[in-house]
């Protein structure tokens, strides 16, 4: 009888955790729409820093969308504690002690109850929800809901580190021309935890690493990029189990929960729609970073401990469960806000 009851109890507990995860994503969606009501734009992926600060510290992690949404998540005291003239920081370098109080704080709304590890690689606060930046960059980069600012030619408000294009900058719901109900806004990530120097077959959390794809595809090839995107997808999917992770860094998905860096620390606070949910992340050689923390050129999929898929918050505030087996073209289409794809209601 115990053997019969235990799986049922475990399934009921997971159903409750999954329901709480859905509620968390709805709260984040509501926070974004409240922000939009106040500012008439979506929050940026990260803020820019002034050129003056960049000259002082070439290693920087701007405060990101999570920090900007704190007032809408009933966390006004934390928001007020942040020094917005500085960056969010990284406790490993102790480079922004002024914002360390918030960095080490943990709030429940950004945590999935099904996450089974509580010790991130970088010892700070962490999160399980990351922002959608768009579909395969080889077709068009930064076509999701969360994108960085463009660099300002007068160095104010500052420098946006990493690759930018015409999709970057501020925009509102009117720019989600594919339809807000068909455009992803948030998804889940298992927290990056552990060491580098693993292989696909030796780690229990391969979805939190990037592995070398052997492909080199620069961004923004337009419609011609579709064939290259599919080639990259197939190459990543067929990597042998003996493949070692790229860069040898301990994974940092969701680490440093109020910080991000679109040029070389993409996995801190973002994901994209190239590889499907709970699949391997893959490094693209067009990303010249030697570490494995990713940029918009790489494939950085979402992941979760929910059986069969991930919870995804849409741009209209709804939450949908996306299966790991989703058609890859539909997955790409859900990632973009403005590419004109048609996604049927039964495609996911």
Secondary structure, 3 states (H helix, E strand, C coil): CHHHHHHHHHHHHHHHHHHHHHHHHHHHHHHHHHHHHHHCCCCCCECCECHHHHHHCCCCCCEEHHHHCHHHHCCHHHHHHCCCCCCCCCCCCCCCHHHHHHHCCCCHHHCCCCCCCCCCCCCCCECCEEEEEEECCCCCCCCCCCCCCCCCCCCCCCECCCCCCCCCCCCCHHHCCCCHHHCEEEEECCCCCCCCCCECCCCCCHHHCEEECCCCCCCCCHHHHHHHHHHHHHHHHCCCCCCEECCCCCCCCCECCCECECCCEHHHCEEEECCCCCCCEEECCCCCCCCCCCCCCCECCCCCCCCCEEEEEECCCCEEEEECCCCHHHHHHHHCCCCCCCCCCCCC
